[in-house]
Amino acid sequence: MNDKPKNTTANIFANARRTAKNYTASAAGPGTQTLTCQSCGAPRKDGNESLICSFCGGHMTQSKTDPVP
């Protein structure tokens, strides 16, 4: 006899929810601040400490992001 449960859509999605990595746990908290270019709106690249945009040469400015409800 096969005691294995049937492979239904509900079982597949339940398994996916149970085993999926939670990326929101490591996300930045509410009210985060980002650096974006005043000219083109590009974000600052990770590890780039320059305040000059690598895309257009504009100046980076700090903007505050409100938390998402």
N, C-alpha and C positions, 0 to 999 in steps of 0.2 A: 504494500500500500504506500502511496505517496502522501505524506503529511504536509507537504509544502503548500502554502496558501496560493490561491489563484492569482495570476498576474493581471490585475485589473488596473484601470486608469487611476482609480483612487489610491491603490497601493503604491503605484509608481510615483504619484505626486506626494504622498505622505513620506515616502522614502527620500525624495528629493528635498523636501522641507527639513527633514530630520538631519540630513547629512550635509546640507549646504553651509558653506563658511559664512559667518556673520561679519561682513565688512563694516557695518555701522558701529561696531564696538570700538574700532580704532579710528573712527572719523573725528575730525576736529569738533570741538564743543560748540555750543550756541554762541552766536555773536563773534564769529571768527573774523580775522582781518586778512585781507589779501592785497598784494601789490599788482596793479594793472597799469597799462600804458594810457596816458592821457590822450594820445593821438589815435591809436588804433584799437585800444581795448584789450590787447593781448595780455595774458597773465605772465608773471615772472616765472621763468623756468626754475625747477628745483636745482638747488646748488649754485645758482647764479646770484651772487651777492651784488651785482651791479644794479644801479638804479637807472640804467639806460636800456631801453627796449632793444632786444636783439633782432626784432623784426623790422622796425621802422626807424629806430634811433631816437624815439621820443622819450620823455621822462616818465618814470614810474611814480604812481601816487598810491597811497594807502587808502583802501576803502573797507568799510565795515559791512559785513553781511549779517542781516538779522536772522535769528533762528527760524527754521521752518516749523509751522505748527503741526 
